[in-house]
Amino acid sequence: GNSVTQMEGPVTLSEEAFLTINCTYTATGYPSLFWYVQYPGEGLQLLLKATKADDKGSNKGFEATYRKETTSFHLEKGSVQVSDSAVYFCALIDPQTGANNLFFGTGTRLTVIP
Amino acid sequence: NAGVTQTPKFQVLKTGQSMTLQCAQDMNHNSMYWYRQDPGMGLRLIYYSASEGTTDKGEVPNGYNVSRLNKREFSLRLESAAPSQTSVYFCASSDHPPSQLSNQPQHFGDGTRLSIL
């Protein structure tokens, strides 16, 4: 089956610190991988995606590389800002299911303090 | 751009009451989804509609019904609300052609926070 396991939070960092949020997956097919971000009181927004092995998704200073050999898609940012405080969700779509529905991790809450 | 619009934003119900959550998207997307978000569990798929006129069960469909009224609208109904259905509900849509497999990202509404007493 399909599942996503991500690093449990909460994570608290000082401004300008380096961020890593780990994500690993299992899938029956060859999935596409996503990171979504949820700011307080809002819905989920797509942060970045990667659709094949060794692809690197990037956006707003965040990066994640699709590693098929380790079934991982870890999220990184070199220097976090207070405005990055949010909940981050790793997710996958397994195109072979035909449903195009997302399988989500449990989310990791990030708080960045000045 | 409105994107995905959900109504209402908040609702409190008593056990046994019925309720319909509304969702509309203006992106001409084929596929629409309903998720629930619970603490420590991420988002779980309740029902989805791959295209107008079709609906299918997701991971947690019990206690819910859906209607794909037209291409724009996808409603979620609780016929007899239970406290276990207290959650935040998210509607999403994606440009998934019904005849093709796709890996397009989904666009989410802002959610409906539902409390059942």
Boltz contact constraints between the chains, C-beta under 6 A:
constraints:
  - contact:
      token1: [A, 32]
      token2: [B, 103]
      max_distance: 6.0
  - contact:
      token1: [A, 42]
      token2: [B, 110]
      max_distance: 6.0
  - contact:
      token1: [A, 43]
      token2: [B, 90]
      max_distance: 6.0
  - contact:
      token1: [A, 43]
      token2: [B, 108]
      max_distance: 6.0
  - contact:
      token1: [A, 43]
      token2: [B, 109]
      max_distance: 6.0
  - contact:
      token1: [A, 43]
      token2: [B, 110]
      max_distance: 6.0
  - contact:
      token1: [A, 43]
      token2: [B, 111]
      max_distance: 6.0
  - contact:
      token1: [A, 44]
      token2: [B, 108]
      max_distance: 6.0
  - contact:
      token1: [A, 46]
      token2: [B, 105]
      max_distance: 6.0
  - contact:
      token1: [A, 49]
      token2: [B, 105]
      max_distance: 6.0
  - contact:
      token1: [A, 51]
      token2: [B, 103]
      max_distance: 6.0
  - contact:
      token1: [A, 93]
      token2: [B, 103]
      max_distance: 6.0
  - contact:
      token1: [A, 95]
      token2: [B, 101]
      max_distance: 6.0
  - contact:
      token1: [A, 95]
      token2: [B, 103]
      max_distance: 6.0
  - contact:
      token1: [A, 98]
      token2: [B, 101]
      max_distance: 6.0
  - contact:
      token1: [A, 100]
      token2: [B, 31]
      max_distance: 6.0
  - contact:
      token1: [A, 100]
      token2: [B, 94]
      max_distance: 6.0
  - contact:
      token1: [A, 100]
      token2: [B, 96]
      max_distance: 6.0
  - contact:
      token1: [A, 100]
      token2: [B, 102]
      max_distance: 6.0
  - contact:
      token1: [A, 101]
      token2: [B, 45]
      max_distance: 6.0
  - contact:
      token1: [A, 101]
      token2: [B, 48]
      max_distance: 6.0
  - contact:
      token1: [A, 104]
      token2: [B, 42]
      max_distance: 6.0
  - contact:
      token1: [A, 104]
      token2: [B, 43]
      max_distance: 6.0
  - contact:
      token1: [A, 105]
      token2: [B, 42]
      max_distance: 6.0
  - contact:
      token1: [A, 106]
      token2: [B, 40]
      max_distance: 6.0
  - contact:
      token1: [A, 106]
      token2: [B, 42]
      max_distance: 6.0
  - contact:
      token1: [A, 107]
      token2: [B, 42]
      max_distance: 6.0
